[in-house]
Amino acid sequence: MDAKSPVPGTAEKMKSVKAAWDKAPAGPRKDAALKHYQAAEKAMAAKHDSECSRELDAAARALA
């Protein structure tokens, strides 16, 4: 694996959380999840995979 590619599964996790967010009803939980998702996007862009994964987990919990 080269240094530029994300940890395997991170991209799939991003897609999964985004799909769950898209289906969620509007409200404070969806707003909180969006903040975590956006933080995950920034972490992924900065190649901070563990931070990205933590933010995706937080987004998923906010939607649960």
N, C-alpha and C positions, 0 to 999 in steps of 0.2 A: 504494500500500500504506500503510495507516495504521500508526502507531508501535506499536500494541498487538499486531499480528499477527506471528507468528514468521516468520523467513526461509522462503520457499517451500521445501519439501522437508524441513524440520526435523521436522515432525509425522510425515511418512511415514517418515523415518529412525528416529524413536522407535519407531514401530510395528514396523518391520522388525527392529530390535535386540531389542525385547521378544519378538517371535515366535521369534527365534533363541534367546534366553535360555530361553523356555518349553520349547523342544525339547531343550535341552542336558541331558546327564546331570549329576547332582549331583556336586559336587567343587570343588576349589580354583579351577578356571578359572571355573566358574559363580559362585562367591562373589565373585571379583574383578570379573567382569562386572557383577554386581549393584551393587557399590559405585560403579562408573563410571556405571551407568544411573541410580542414585539422585542422583548428582552432576549428571548431565545434566538430570534433572527439576528440581532446584533452580535450575540455571542458566537453564532455560527459564522458570521462574516469575519469575525476576529479570530476564528479557528480555536475558540475556547469550547471544546466539545463537552467537557463535563459540566460547565456552566449552562450550556445550551440544554443539555439533558435535564438538569435540575429545573430550569425554567419551564420546559415542556411538561415535566411532572407536576409542577405547581399549577400550570394552566389546566391540565387534565383534572387535578383535584378541585380547582375552582368551578369547573363545569359539572362535577359529579353531584 
